[in-house]
Amino acid sequence: MKPRAHRWITVATVAMLAIHGRVSAAPPADPLCAVLSGACTPPPFVLVMSAFPAEIEPLLAAAQVTETIAIDGRSWYVGTLGGVRVVLVRGGIGLANATNTARTALARFPISAILFSGVAGSGLDIGDVAVPATWSEGGDSFPASPELLAIARTLTSPPVALEKCTPVPPDPPGQTVCLDHSPRIVVGGEGVSSDPYGGVAVVCSPGAGPVFGCEPSLAPGSGARAVSEPDATDMETGAVARVARAAGLPFIGFRGVSDGGGDPLGLPGFPAQFFAYYRLSADNAAAVTVAFLEAWGARDPDIADHARRLRTTASRAQVGAACDWERAADPVCAGQQAPRRITSRVARACRLSARAAATDPQSAASQTADRQAQKAWQQASRLLGIAPHAGLASDCIRALAADLAARAVERSP
């Protein structure tokens, strides 16, 4: 999102309407639990981040999500996108949210690379997708991965199909407006990220719509370019690039232009252009991101998931133990798998926790589910302590037993 949005957030939040769509079931707020809708997707994953719901919605529409996990108040979607194993997340608006979310991802998941898909202000034309070679933030510069940039350059021949028509306003849909130019992909140049929030994480507002809301709604003529203006100006990508460099991971960002040149309506720049074209620019950025992943997966079998790419998941979504609940409980258990009898009790505890959270906490049904969840956590912990378990190292067994026992204590009346 563009930094000048700061002074408009209060007004825009009140003015915008929420999208009333079908939202996927939410897992309990426990990283050991997840909504499972298919076979577990194996790691490592490419982390794909966006800032607000309208940016991540087209990515989720194109993805095969097999697991949804709630961590730190955010929904994390594990699965495949463009044939590549990914974790998708709405990171939030601003540098602080972007930094915190990227760090949480690295602590929770085995990540092999980071991508950002979203919108930006630019000296380019509205609807164009900028893929900067360098991102600047806080006086530092962070180059995108040369290898990933080389793949991005292949997307212009043949070009990715980009949208040029959109309803204005996007929500609720207004009259269709079409650009006088054909949007293009521009690889190279500079992106700049800044933040008017003074390091404070911007809090989303439930039900506040596709820009300032918390969750996506799921249904599973060119002007002259200003020479001095960057190819992309936003509030997140540079912070994520900083985290990627510190972790030694490849990084690249895709930013659709929401406010720039070539506006057929002649709107007076930001914020009018942003609120007219954010949906178009987010969709175009997502289209390029998906095409990029397809091209990358075709080149690199290590990140691809070709078997899953050829089949769809038809299994019913249900709450259960996260696919890597052992690693989520303690990093010493990374790559280790608990016996089925223990995992089944963790899954039962997760289902009961979800049932308790979905009902009035004062109701008898909620209190019963809470007590049963407590018992399931206790059983899982005790099973870990009564005998050796193949596949689990002793330090992992101790860590898991302590973690599960602590969850049981938390649910004590």
Secondary structure by P-SEA (a helix, b strand, c coil): cccccccaaaaaaaabbbbbccccccccccccccccccccccccbbbbbbcccccaaaaaaaccccbbbbcccbbbbbcccccccbbbbcccccaaaaaaaaaaaaacccccbbbbbbbbbccccccbbbbccbbbcccbbbbccaaaaaaaaacccccccccccccccccccccbbbbcbbbbbbcbbbbbbbbccccbbbbbbcccccccccccccccccccccccccccccccaaaaaaaaaaacccbbbbbcccccccccccccccaaaaaacaaaaaaaaaaaaaaaaaaaaaacccccaaaaaacccccccccccccccccccccccccccccaaaaaaaaaaaaaaaaaaacccccaaaaaaaaaaaaaaaaaaaaacccccccccaaaaaaaaaaaaaaaaaacc
